[in-house]
Amino acid sequence: MSLTFEVWEHALVNGKIEGLDFNTSVVPVESLDRSISQDLDAIIGTSTMNPWEISVNPKDGTLGLEGLKRREFTEY
């Protein structure tokens, strides 16, 4: 089944995953509904994951954030 929708607006956002900053563009939607056990606030796809080098561990579903961690700035 294929789903098509028209995008009328998008926004740039600054976000955090486990305290690590990133930015991306988003398309607002009315509702994302629920996952298996929790409400969804956002869905992050490859257009965000690739530039920030975010990966998914298929064994447990956790995110690999090594790319975000490398970009963390430490002030001296």
N, C-alpha and C positions, 0 to 999 in steps of 0.2 A: 504494500500500500504506500502510495506517495502522498505527501502533504505539501501543499504550496500555500504560501502566505505572502502578503505584500508588507514591506517595511515602510512605515510612514515617518518614523523618527529613530534616531539612535543617539547615544550619549557616550562621552568619555568618562571613565570612573577611575579612581584610585582605590584599590582594595588591599586586603590583608588576608593571607592564609597562614595560620599558625604564627602570627606576628610579623610575617615577612611581607613587605610592601611590593605591589605590582600595579601596573595600570593597563587598561584595555578598553575597547569600545564595546558597548552593549546595545541590545535591542530590548526596550521595555515590553513586557507582556502583562496581561491582567492577572494571571495566576499560574503558578508552576505546580500547584497541587501538592501531593505528598509522595515521599519515597516510601520504602518499606517501613521505616520506623520514625521518620522525622519530616517536618515541613521543609520544603526547599525554598531557599532565598535566591539562588542563582544556579545556572548551569554554565560551566566553563568548558569550552570546546577547543579544538585544535588551533583556532586562530589566536587564542591566548596561551595555550600550553606550549606550542612550539617555540615562540620567541623567548619565553621565560624558562624553557627547558623543564617544564613540569611533566612528570611521567606518572603512570598508574601501575602499581604492583598488582598483577592479575591474581596472585594467590590470596591476598587479603583485602584488596580494594583501596589500600592506602596510597597517598600521593608521594611521589619522589620529588622533593623540593631542593635538590642539590643545586640546580641552576639559580634559584632565588637566593639560596644561602651564599653562593659565590659573589653575588652582586651586593650583598649587605655591606654597608659603609661603616667603617669604624673610625671615629674621630679621635685624634691624638692630642 
